[in-house]
């Protein structure tokens, strides 16, 4: 997602591994549809797990817990930090 729609920004995003390019302002329904297309079939809305309650996001002591792979999450955080600079 970017506020920059010039050719250089778009090309750079795809060279960097972007699956799609969504420019701002965007329609929320379009963004949701784009995210659904990017997810593997079994994770997309309406996939095999549709309607299944997600696991609790809190630990046994009631504190919030992170979900997912911490290494992958940290990679995303680092990448977003580089984009902001």
C-alpha positions as CSV (number, residue, x, y, z in Angstrom):
1,X,0.0,0.0,0.0
2,X,1.4,3.3,-1.0
3,X,0.5,7.0,-1.4
4,X,3.1,7.1,-4.2
5,X,1.7,6.0,-7.6
6,X,4.6,6.9,-9.8
7,X,6.1,4.2,-12.0
8,X,9.4,4.0,-10.1
9,X,7.6,3.4,-6.8
10,X,5.3,0.7,-8.3
11,X,8.2,-1.0,-10.1
12,X,10.3,-0.9,-6.9
13,X,7.5,-2.5,-4.9
14,X,7.3,-5.4,-7.3
15,X,11.1,-5.8,-7.5
16,X,10.9,-6.0,-3.7
17,X,8.5,-8.9,-3.8
18,X,5.1,-7.1,-3.7
19,X,2.2,-9.4,-4.6
20,X,0.0,-6.5,-5.5
21,X,0.2,-2.7,-5.4
22,X,-2.6,-0.8,-3.7
23,X,-2.5,3.0,-4.0
24,X,-4.1,5.4,-1.5
25,X,-6.9,6.4,-1.3
26,X,-8.3,2.9,-1.7
27,X,-11.7,1.3,-1.4
28,X,-12.0,-0.9,1.6
29,X,-13.8,-3.7,-0.2
30,X,-11.0,-3.7,-2.9
31,X,-8.4,-4.0,-0.1
32,X,-10.2,-6.9,1.5
33,X,-10.6,-8.7,-1.8
34,X,-6.9,-8.1,-2.6
35,X,-5.9,-9.5,0.8
36,X,-8.1,-12.6,0.3
37,X,-6.5,-13.2,-3.1
38,X,-3.1,-13.0,-1.6
39,X,-3.8,-15.6,1.1
40,X,-3.5,-19.3,0.4
41,X,-6.8,-21.0,-0.4
42,X,-7.1,-22.6,3.0
43,X,-6.6,-19.3,4.8
44,X,-8.9,-17.1,2.7
45,X,-12.3,-16.0,4.0
46,X,-14.8,-18.7,3.3
47,X,-12.0,-21.3,3.2
48,X,-11.9,-24.6,5.1
49,X,-11.6,-22.9,8.4
50,X,-14.4,-20.4,7.9
51,X,-16.6,-20.1,10.9
52,X,-14.0,-21.7,13.2
53,X,-13.4,-19.7,16.4
54,X,-9.8,-18.3,16.4
55,X,-7.5,-19.3,19.3
56,X,-7.5,-16.9,22.2
57,X,-5.2,-14.0,22.0
58,X,-4.6,-13.9,25.7
59,X,-2.4,-16.1,27.8
60,X,-3.4,-18.0,30.9
61,X,-2.9,-15.0,33.0
62,X,-5.1,-12.8,30.8
63,X,-2.2,-10.8,29.2
64,X,-2.2,-10.3,25.4
65,X,-0.2,-12.8,23.4
66,X,1.4,-12.4,20.0
67,X,0.3,-14.9,17.3
68,X,2.4,-16.3,14.5
69,X,6.0,-16.8,13.9
70,X,8.1,-14.3,15.9
71,X,10.9,-14.4,13.3
72,X,8.6,-13.6,10.4
73,X,6.8,-10.9,12.4
74,X,10.1,-9.3,13.3
75,X,11.1,-9.4,9.6
76,X,7.9,-7.5,8.7
77,X,8.6,-4.9,11.4
78,X,12.1,-4.4,10.2
79,X,11.0,-4.1,6.6
80,X,8.3,-1.6,7.4
81,X,10.8,0.4,9.3
82,X,13.1,0.5,6.3
83,X,10.2,1.6,4.1
84,X,9.4,4.5,6.4
85,X,13.0,5.8,6.3
